Amino acid sequence: MRVLHVITLVVAMLLAPSCGGGTGAGGTGEGSATSRIDIDAPALSSELRQSIERAANSALTRAEKSMQHEVGRRVLVRCRARVDDYHGDDRVAFRSWTVAYARPERAELVLALDRLRPDPPDDLESVLVHEMVHVVLGDLERESVDDTRAVPRWLHEGLAQVAAGSRYLGGGDEALWYRAKTDQLMSLSSLTSGFPNDDELLRVAYAQSSSFLSWLDARVGRDRILAALRSWLHGDAINLDAALASLDPEWSFTLAEGLWAEDLKTSSLLALLRNSCFNVLILLALPLLAIILYKRFRREQRAGARLDRWEADEERRRLARIAIARQRLEADRLDIEFVDSDPFTDVETAQDDV
């Protein structure tokens, strides 16, 4: 319960009240007259459920405006304080990095409050907008003429990240630049029905989708991208390429993919240098630092050698001074013995003995 209280307090502080509307005391809120969100949060306080409902309504409106489509049904937002409060399929769908996920076909969003962070892409606003874009696109798919026409996964995730304004999983431009230079980018056709399960490839897939849609959005425009998607879903074109080409003969998604990849090989390096200026400077400084340290080591080594030579010379001089002092002492001793001995006295003594 203490953990739940802490999560409730933190989320309540992050959610600034912006509009009215709330839920009853039960698990699934009925919503206010203007709300299009139902909240399923049985363990959360009424105040917190109302705050989440307001944030979800705002995110839904933002996603609808970005995708130029209004959802024709109510959206269910399921909230739990912790991931482990979910069970069965609901729990299995959460990976180690998942904050929330959407079930577009059911207009449903599943959220774990303990996975939220203060900054994008894992803050509440970014997460809600991202997942609401999936809900909006899922509602748009209901206009499809048959089951074979669905929004490609790369388009789903690319539009969600662009609308939310943050790249999911933190995939960087440096990885895309390297893959572009080595022709290792994943084709969009391979990302149509799903994304890889491998964590690193998954991060690259999200980064590619975000980068490509941002690039395409700036050159083709959101209006034509969404118009092409609707045209294909409605059966007016045989594929997405034909749908976009019918709106602008100079463009197709396949052509745009190739041009984007070529741009990555040049522009992404400049972007990498700009966005990672500090890291690049550190890398460039490492050789200089190594040279400075080597020169410092050599200087210290030479100074140590000079000190060793000086100490050896000092020791030799000390020993020489001691040797000279001993010689002088020995000479002085001999002189003293010579002076004390009288040769004439010795001769007279010898004669007396005779």
C-alpha positions in Angstrom: 0.0 0.0 0.0 2.9 2.3 0.7 4.2 1.9 -2.9 0.7 2.6 -4.2 0.4 5.8 -2.2 3.8 7.0 -3.5 2.9 6.2 -7.1 -0.5 8.0 -6.6 1.2 11.1 -5.2 3.8 11.3 -7.9 1.3 10.8 -10.8 -1.1 13.3 -9.2 1.7 15.9 -9.1 2.6 15.3 -12.7 -1.0 15.7 -13.9 -2.0 19.3 -13.9 -5.8 19.7 -13.9 -6.9 21.2 -17.2 -10.6 20.3 -17.6 -13.5 18.8 -15.7 -14.9 15.3 -16.0 -14.3 12.3 -13.8 -15.3 8.8 -13.0 -17.4 7.2 -10.4 -16.1 5.2 -7.5 -16.2 1.9 -9.4 -13.4 0.3 -11.5 -14.6 1.4 -14.9 -15.6 5.1 -15.1 -18.7 6.1 -16.9 -17.1 9.4 -18.0 -18.5 12.9 -18.0 -20.8 14.3 -20.6 -17.8 15.7 -22.6 -15.4 12.8 -21.9 -14.8 10.1 -24.5 -12.6 8.1 -22.2 -13.6 5.2 -19.9 -11.1 4.5 -17.1 -10.6 1.0 -15.6 -8.5 1.6 -12.5 -10.1 -0.2 -9.5 -7.2 0.4 -7.1 -6.6 4.1 -7.8 -8.2 7.0 -6.0 -11.1 8.8 -7.6 -9.0 12.0 -7.9 -6.2 10.2 -9.7 -8.6 8.5 -12.1 -10.1 11.8 -13.0 -6.6 13.3 -13.6 -5.7 10.4 -15.9 -9.0 10.7 -17.7 -8.4 14.4 -18.4 -4.9 13.6 -19.7 -6.2 10.8 -21.9 -8.9 13.0 -23.3 -6.3 15.7 -24.2 -4.0 13.0 -25.7 -6.9 11.6 -27.8 -7.8 15.0 -29.1 -4.1 15.7 -30.0 -3.8 12.4 -31.8 -7.0 12.9 -33.7 -5.9 16.3 -34.9 -2.5 14.9 -35.9 -4.0 12.0 -37.8 -6.9 14.0 -39.2 -9.4 11.4 -38.1 -12.0 11.4 -35.2 -12.5 8.1 -33.4 -16.1 7.1 -33.6 -16.2 5.1 -30.3 -15.2 5.5 -26.7 -11.7 4.6 -25.7 -10.9 2.4 -22.7 -7.8 3.3 -20.6 -6.8 0.6 -18.2 -4.5 1.7 -15.4 -2.7 -0.2 -12.7 -0.2 1.1 -10.2 2.4 -1.6 -11.0 3.0 -3.9 -14.0 2.6 -6.9 -11.7 -0.9 -5.9 -10.9 -1.8 -7.1 -14.4 -2.3 -10.9 -15.0 -2.5 -13.3 -17.9 -2.2 -11.8 -21.4 -2.3 -8.3 -20.0 0.9 -9.0 -18.1 2.7 -10.9 -20.8 2.3 -8.0 -23.2 4.6 -5.9 -21.0 8.3 -6.2 -21.9 11.0 -4.9 -19.6 10.8 -1.4 -21.2 7.1 -1.2 -21.9 5.2 1.7 -20.2 1.9 1.2 -22.0 0.6 -0.5 -25.1 -2.5 -0.2 -27.2 -5.0 -2.6 -28.6 -6.2 -0.6 -31.6 -8.8 -3.1 -32.7 -10.6 -2.7 -29.3 -9.9 1.0 -28.8 -8.1 0.1 -25.6 -4.9 1.4 -23.9 -3.1 -0.4 -21.1 -0.9 1.6 -18.8 1.4 0.8 -15.8 2.0 3.9 -13.7 5.2 2.6 -12.1 6.9 2.6 -15.5 6.3 6.4 -16.0 9.3 8.7 -16.0 9.5 12.5 -15.8 11.0 13.0 -19.3 10.0 11.9 -22.8 9.5 9.4 -24.3 8.3 7.8 -21.0 6.4 10.7 -19.4 2.7 10.5 -19.2 1.8 12.9 -22.0 4.2 11.4 -24.5 3.1 7.9 -23.7 -0.6 8.7 -23.9 -0.3 10.6 -27.3 1.8 7.8 -28.7 -0.6 5.1 -27.8 -3.7 7.2 -28.8 -2.2 7.5 -32.3 -2.4 3.7 -32.5 -6.0 3.8 -31.3 -6.9 6.5 -33.9 -5.1 4.6 -36.7 -6.9 1.4 -35.6 -10.2 3.2 -35.9 -9.2 4.4 -39.3 -8.5 0.8 -40.4 -12.2 0.1 -39.8 -12.8 1.9 -43.1 -10.7 -0.6 -44.9 -12.5 -2.4 -47.8 -11.1 -5.8 -46.7 -9.0 -7.5 -44.0 -5.8 -7.5 -46.2 -5.5 -3.7 -46.0 -4.1 -2.6 -42.7 -1.8 0.2 -41.7 1.8 -1.1 -41.9 3.6 -1.4 -38.6 6.4 1.0 -39.7 3.8 3.6 -40.5 1.9 3.0 -37.2 5.0 3.5 -35.1 6.5 6.3 -37.3 3.4 8.4 -37.1 3.0 7.7 -33.3 6.5 8.8 -32.6 6.3 11.9 -34.8 2.9 12.9 -33.2 4.3 12.4 -29.7 7.4 14.4 -30.5 9.8 11.8 -29.1 11.6 8.7 -30.4 10.7 5.5 -28.6 13.4 3.4 -26.9 16.0 6.1 -27.5 17.3 4.8 -30.9 20.0 7.3 -32.0 20.9 8.7 -35.4 24.4 7.3 -35.0 23.1 3.7 -35.3 21.1 4.7 -38.4 24.0 6.5 -40.0 26.3 3.4 -39.5 23.6 1.1 -40.9 23.0 3.4 -43.9 26.8 3.6 -44.6 27.1 -0.2 -44.4 23.8 -0.9 -46.2 22.3 -2.6 -43.2 19.1 -0.7 -42.9 16.0 -2.8 -42.6 13.6 -2.5 -45.5 10.2 -1.0 -44.8 8.7 -4.1 -46.4 10.2 -6.3 -43.7 8.6 -4.0 -41.0 5.1 -4.1 -42.5 3.5 -6.8 -40.4 5.6 -6.6 -37.3 8.9 -5.6 -35.7 11.8 -7.8 -34.6 11.9 -9.4 -31.2 15.6 -8.8 -30.7 16.0 -5.7 -28.4 18.7 -4.1 -30.5 16.9 -4.6 -33.8 13.7 -3.5 -32.2 15.3 -0.2 -31.2 16.6 0.3 -34.7 13.2 -0.5 -36.2 11.6 2.2 -34.1 14.4 4.7 -34.9 14.0 3.9 -38.7 10.3 4.4 -38.6 10.6 7.7 -36.7 13.4 9.0 -38.9 11.7 8.1 -42.2 8.3 9.5 -41.2 9.9 12.7 -40.0 11.9 13.0 -43.3 8.8 12.2 -45.4 6.6 14.5 -43.3 8.9 17.4 -44.1 9.0 16.8 -47.8 5.7 15.2 -48.8 3.5 16.6 -46.0 1.2 15.0 -43.5 -1.9 15.7 -45.6 -0.7 13.7 -48.6 0.7 10.8 -46.4 -2.7 10.4 -44.7 -4.6 10.9 -47.9 -2.6 8.1 -49.6 -3.3 5.9 -46.6 -7.0 6.5 -46.8 -7.0 6.0 -50.6 -5.4 2.6 -50.2 -7.6 1.5 -47.3 -10.7 2.5 -49.3 -9.5 0.4 -52.2 -8.8 3.3 -54.6 -5.2 2.1 -55.2 -3.5 -1.3 -55.5 -0.9 -0.4 -52.9 0.5 2.5 -50.9 3.0 3.4 -53.6 0.3 3.8 -56.2 -1.9 5.7 -53.7 0.8 8.3 -53.0 1.8 8.5 -56.7 -1.8 9.3 -57.6 -1.6 12.4 -55.4 1.9 13.4 -56.5 3.5 11.5 -59.5 7.0 12.5 -58.2 6.6 10.5 -55.1 6.1 7.0 -53.8 7.0 5.4 -50.5 9.6 3.1 -52.1 11.2 6.0 -53.9 11.1 8.1 -50.7 12.7 5.2 -48.7 15.7 5.2 -51.1 16.2 8.9 -51.0 15.9 8.9 -47.2 18.6 6.3 -46.9 20.9 8.3 -49.2 20.3 11.4 -47.1 21.1 9.4 -44.0 24.6 8.6 -45.3 25.5 12.3 -45.3 23.1 14.3 -43.2 23.0 11.9 -40.3 26.7 12.3 -39.7 26.3 16.0 -39.5 23.3 15.5 -37.2 25.4 13.1 -35.1 28.2 15.7 -34.8 25.7 18.4 -33.8 23.6 16.3 -31.4 26.5 14.5 -29.8 29.0 17.4 -29.8 30.2 16.8 -26.3 30.7 13.1 -26.9 32.5 13.8 -30.2 34.8 16.4 -28.5 35.6 13.8 -25.8 36.5 11.2 -28.5 38.6 13.7 -30.4 40.4 14.8 -27.2 41.3 11.2 -26.3 44.3 11.0 -28.7 45.5 14.4 -27.5 45.2 13.4 -23.9 47.1 10.2 -24.7 49.9 12.2 -26.2 50.0 14.6 -23.3 50.1 11.7 -20.8 52.8 10.0 -22.8 54.9 13.1 -22.9 54.3 13.6 -19.2 55.4 10.0 -18.5 58.5 10.4 -20.6 59.3 13.7 -18.9 58.9 12.1 -15.5 60.9 9.1 -16.6 63.8 11.3 -17.8 63.6 13.3 -14.5 63.7 10.1 -12.6 66.7 9.0 -14.5 68.5 12.3 -13.9 67.7 12.0 -10.2 69.1 8.5 -10.1 72.3 9.6 -11.8 72.6 12.6 -9.4 72.1 10.3 -6.4 74.7 7.9 -7.7 77.1 10.7 -8.3 76.4 12.0 -4.8 77.1 8.6 -3.4 80.4 8.3 -5.2 81.4 11.7 -4.1 80.4 10.8 -0.5 82.5 7.6 -0.6 85.4 9.5 -2.2 85.3 12.1 0.6 85.2 9.3 3.2 88.2 7.6 1.6 90.2 10.9 1.5 89.3 11.6 5.2 90.5 8.1 6.1 93.7 8.6 4.2 94.3 11.8 6.0 93.5 10.3 9.4 96.0 7.4 8.6 98.6 9.9 7.5 98.1 12.0 10.6 98.4 8.9 12.8 101.7 7.9 11.2 103.1 11.4 11.6 102.2 11.4 15.3 103.9 8.0 15.8 107.1 9.3 14.0 107.2 12.4 16.2 106.8 10.4 19.4 109.7 8.1 18.5 113.4 9.7 19.4 116.0 8.0 17.2 119.0 9.3 19.4 117.5 7.9 22.5 117.1 4.6 20.9 120.8 4.5 19.8 122.1 5.3 23.3 119.9 2.6 24.8 121.2 0.1 22.3 124.9 1.0 23.2 124.3 0.6 27.0 122.9 -2.8 26.3 126.2 -3.7 24.5 
